[in-house]
Amino acid sequence: MNPLHLVYSCRSFITGREWQSCLSEADYVFHLADIVAGIGYVFSNEAYIFRKNLLINSTVASACELVMLKDIFM
């Protein structure tokens, strides 16, 4: 599978849809996603951003564990 195709096919990953088929052919995951915003927004919404980033990280880690990837880079 073309790596770029895999990236684009995984857009719905964070919502939990079809994550298993998305990762089924992968050996490694390079997880670089988080919520990024301007400094004013970040300081005004620290708890919200922390929670969303925690959910992103735990969803990715859980999915990788279930499909038994060789490695995950976070």
C-alpha positions in Angstrom: 0.0 0.0 0.0 1.2 3.5 -0.8 2.2 5.2 2.4 0.5 8.5 1.4 -2.7 6.5 0.6 -2.5 5.0 4.1 -2.2 8.5 5.7 -5.2 9.9 3.8 -7.3 6.8 4.5 -6.8 7.3 8.2 -8.3 10.8 8.4 -11.2 9.3 10.5 -8.8 7.6 12.9 -9.3 10.0 15.8 -13.0 9.5 15.7 -12.5 5.8 16.1 -13.9 4.7 12.8 -12.2 2.0 10.9 -8.9 2.3 12.9 -8.2 -1.5 12.7 -8.3 -1.6 8.9 -6.3 1.6 8.8 -3.5 0.0 10.8 -3.8 -3.6 9.6 -1.0 -3.3 7.1 1.3 -1.0 9.1 4.4 -2.0 11.0 5.1 1.3 12.6 3.2 4.5 13.5 4.7 7.9 13.8 2.3 9.8 16.0 2.8 13.5 15.8 -0.7 14.8 16.1 -1.9 17.2 18.7 -4.0 20.4 19.0 -2.0 23.4 18.1 -3.3 27.0 18.4 -2.2 30.5 19.2 -0.8 31.3 22.6 -3.9 33.2 23.7 -6.2 30.3 22.8 -3.9 27.8 24.5 -3.7 29.7 27.8 -7.4 30.3 27.8 -8.3 26.7 27.1 -5.6 24.6 28.8 -7.9 22.0 30.3 -9.7 21.5 27.0 -6.5 21.2 25.0 -4.9 18.9 27.6 -8.0 16.6 27.5 -8.2 16.4 23.7 -4.5 15.7 23.4 -4.7 13.0 26.0 -7.6 11.4 24.1 -5.7 11.6 20.9 -2.7 9.9 22.5 -4.6 7.2 24.3 -6.7 6.4 21.2 -3.6 6.0 19.1 -1.8 3.9 21.7 -4.8 1.6 22.3 -5.3 1.1 18.6 -1.6 0.3 18.1 -1.6 -2.2 20.9 -4.7 -4.0 19.6 -3.2 -4.6 16.1 0.2 -5.5 17.7 2.4 -3.0 15.7 6.2 -3.5 15.8 6.7 0.0 17.2 5.0 3.4 17.8 6.9 6.7 17.8 5.2 9.4 19.8 
